[in-house]
Amino acid sequence: MIKELIVVEGKNDAHAVRLALGEVDIIWTDGYGLTRKKLEYIAEMANRQGVIVFTDPDTVGEQIRNRIRRHVPKAKHVYLTRKVATKQGDIGVENAALEEIRRAFAQIRQEQFEIGQFSIDDLILVGLAGTGHAKEYRFELGRKLGIGDCNAKQFLHRLNRFGISRQEFFQVLKEVQHGERR
């Protein structure tokens, strides 16, 4: 069972997470209307029980996540891809299948504060940047690694930020290249 406070954007997100995970402690930010008071509460809860940030895989969700990250650097993070969180053109946690939410929470990531071990040259070398299939590979690799889908620059940043090891990276890359899926 998850003991940390889960931070989502809205009431419908909270409902979906509870359906997927059971009775968990959740707070919602009311979208980008995240107040200073809520940020302070989230920081306090990070010290008491830990915090997991689970925002929508869109621009506003990433802005909220970054705002929390700056105020609560030891928060953990969980990501969905846009594909699994989109329903009839609407992107949001509440649109994801319960199994996808469970899968995302099986891959909780904690930020690392060390210098990253990946460079853009690594992504180019293995076809995750600068090729016709790069976006597709990044999408599947991001899903399997639990870091979401994004452009090459953000993908590189997340690999390093979350301390993905080269061994884990190349093992999952091999699975993706051979068409294996979780």
C-alpha positions as CSV (number, residue, x, y, z in Angstrom):
1,M,0.0,0.0,0.0
2,I,1.2,3.5,-0.8
3,K,1.9,5.5,2.3
4,E,2.9,8.8,0.6
5,L,0.6,11.7,-0.1
6,I,-0.4,11.6,-3.8
7,V,-0.7,15.0,-5.5
8,V,-3.0,15.2,-8.6
9,E,-4.5,18.1,-10.5
10,G,-8.2,17.6,-9.9
11,K,-11.0,15.8,-8.2
12,N,-11.6,13.4,-11.1
13,D,-8.0,12.5,-11.1
14,A,-8.2,11.7,-7.4
15,H,-11.2,9.5,-8.0
16,A,-9.5,7.6,-10.7
17,V,-6.4,7.0,-8.6
18,R,-8.5,5.8,-5.7
19,L,-10.4,3.4,-8.0
20,A,-7.0,2.0,-9.2
21,L,-5.1,2.0,-5.9
22,G,-7.7,1.8,-3.1
23,E,-7.7,4.1,-0.1
24,V,-4.7,6.4,-0.5
25,D,-4.0,9.9,0.8
26,I,-4.6,12.4,-2.0
27,I,-4.6,16.1,-2.5
28,W,-5.5,17.9,-5.7
29,T,-4.1,21.2,-6.8
30,D,-7.2,22.5,-8.6
31,G,-5.2,22.6,-11.8
32,Y,-2.7,25.5,-12.1
33,G,-4.5,27.2,-9.2
34,L,-2.0,25.6,-6.8
35,T,-1.8,28.0,-3.9
36,R,1.1,28.9,-1.7
37,K,-0.7,27.4,1.3
38,K,-1.2,24.0,-0.6
39,L,2.5,24.1,-1.6
40,E,3.5,24.5,2.0
41,Y,1.2,21.7,3.1
42,I,2.7,19.4,0.4
43,A,6.2,20.3,1.6
44,E,5.2,19.5,5.2
45,M,3.7,16.2,4.1
46,A,6.9,15.4,2.2
47,N,8.8,15.5,5.5
48,R,6.2,13.5,7.3
49,Q,5.2,10.7,5.0
50,G,6.6,11.5,1.5
51,V,4.9,12.9,-1.6
52,I,4.3,11.4,-5.0
53,V,3.4,13.9,-7.8
54,F,1.1,12.5,-10.5
55,T,0.0,15.2,-12.9
56,D,-1.5,15.1,-16.4
57,P,1.0,14.5,-19.2
58,D,0.4,17.9,-20.8
59,T,2.0,21.4,-20.6
60,V,0.0,22.5,-17.6
61,G,0.7,19.2,-15.8
62,E,4.4,19.6,-16.4
63,Q,4.3,23.2,-15.1
64,I,2.5,22.1,-11.9
65,R,5.0,19.3,-11.5
66,N,7.9,21.7,-11.9
67,R,6.5,24.2,-9.4
68,I,6.1,21.4,-6.9
69,R,9.6,20.1,-7.7
70,R,11.2,23.5,-7.0
71,H,9.3,23.8,-3.6
72,V,9.6,20.1,-2.7
73,P,12.8,18.7,-4.2
74,K,12.5,15.3,-2.5
75,A,9.0,14.5,-4.0
76,K,8.7,11.3,-6.0
77,H,7.2,11.3,-9.4
78,V,4.9,9.0,-11.4
79,Y,4.2,9.5,-15.1
80,L,1.6,8.5,-17.7
81,T,2.1,8.8,-21.4
82,R,-0.2,11.1,-23.4
83,K,-1.5,8.1,-25.3
84,V,-2.8,6.2,-22.3
85,A,-4.2,9.4,-20.7
86,T,-6.1,10.7,-23.7
87,K,-9.8,10.1,-24.3
88,Q,-11.7,11.8,-27.1
89,G,-9.0,14.5,-27.4
90,D,-8.9,15.2,-23.6
91,I,-5.6,14.6,-21.8
92,G,-5.8,13.7,-18.1
93,V,-5.1,11.2,-15.4
94,E,-8.8,10.6,-15.1
95,N,-8.9,9.3,-18.7
96,A,-6.4,6.5,-18.1
97,A,-7.4,2.9,-17.6
98,L,-7.1,1.7,-14.0
99,E,-4.4,-0.8,-15.1
100,E,-2.3,2.0,-16.6
101,I,-2.5,3.9,-13.4
102,R,-1.4,0.8,-11.5
103,R,1.4,0.3,-14.0
104,A,2.6,3.9,-13.5
105,F,2.6,3.5,-9.7
106,A,4.7,0.4,-10.0
107,Q,7.4,2.7,-11.4
108,I,7.7,5.5,-8.9
109,R,10.8,7.6,-9.5
110,Q,12.8,9.6,-7.1
111,E,15.0,12.5,-8.5
112,Q,18.7,12.0,-8.2
113,F,21.0,14.9,-7.4
114,E,24.1,13.6,-9.2
115,I,25.4,14.5,-12.6
116,G,23.7,12.4,-15.3
117,Q,25.3,9.7,-17.2
118,F,23.5,10.2,-20.6
119,S,24.2,12.7,-23.4
120,I,22.3,13.5,-26.5
121,D,25.0,11.5,-28.4
122,D,23.7,8.4,-26.6
123,L,20.2,9.0,-27.8
124,I,21.3,9.6,-31.4
125,L,23.5,6.5,-31.3
126,V,20.6,4.2,-30.4
127,G,18.0,5.9,-32.6
128,L,16.1,7.8,-30.0
129,A,16.8,11.2,-31.6
130,G,17.2,12.2,-35.2
131,T,15.5,9.2,-36.9
132,G,12.0,8.5,-38.2
133,H,11.2,6.0,-35.5
134,A,12.8,8.0,-32.6
135,K,9.5,9.3,-31.3
136,E,7.9,5.9,-31.3
137,Y,10.9,4.3,-29.5
138,R,11.0,7.1,-26.9
139,F,7.3,6.7,-26.3
140,E,7.6,3.0,-25.6
141,L,10.9,3.3,-23.7
142,G,9.5,6.1,-21.6
143,R,6.4,4.1,-20.8
144,K,8.5,1.0,-19.8
145,L,10.9,3.1,-17.7
146,G,8.1,5.1,-16.0
147,I,9.3,8.5,-17.2
148,G,6.5,9.3,-19.6
149,D,6.7,10.4,-23.2
150,C,8.4,13.6,-24.4
151,N,10.8,15.1,-26.9
152,A,14.4,14.0,-27.0
153,K,15.7,16.9,-24.9
154,Q,13.2,16.3,-22.1
155,F,13.7,12.5,-22.4
156,L,17.4,13.0,-21.8
157,H,16.7,15.3,-18.9
158,R,14.4,12.7,-17.3
159,L,16.9,9.9,-17.8
160,N,19.5,11.8,-15.9
161,R,17.2,13.4,-13.3
162,F,15.8,10.1,-12.2
163,G,19.1,8.3,-12.2
164,I,18.2,5.6,-14.8
165,S,21.2,3.3,-15.0
166,R,22.8,2.5,-18.3
167,Q,22.2,-1.2,-17.6
168,E,18.4,-0.6,-17.1
169,F,18.3,1.7,-20.1
170,F,19.9,-0.7,-22.5
171,Q,17.9,-3.7,-21.2
172,V,14.6,-1.9,-21.7
173,L,15.8,-0.5,-25.1
174,K,16.6,-4.1,-26.2
175,E,13.0,-5.1,-25.2
176,V,11.5,-2.2,-27.1
177,Q,13.6,-2.9,-30.2
178,H,12.6,-6.6,-30.2
179,G,8.9,-5.6,-29.8
180,E,8.4,-6.9,-26.3
181,R,5.8,-5.1,-24.2
182,R,5.0,-5.1,-20.6
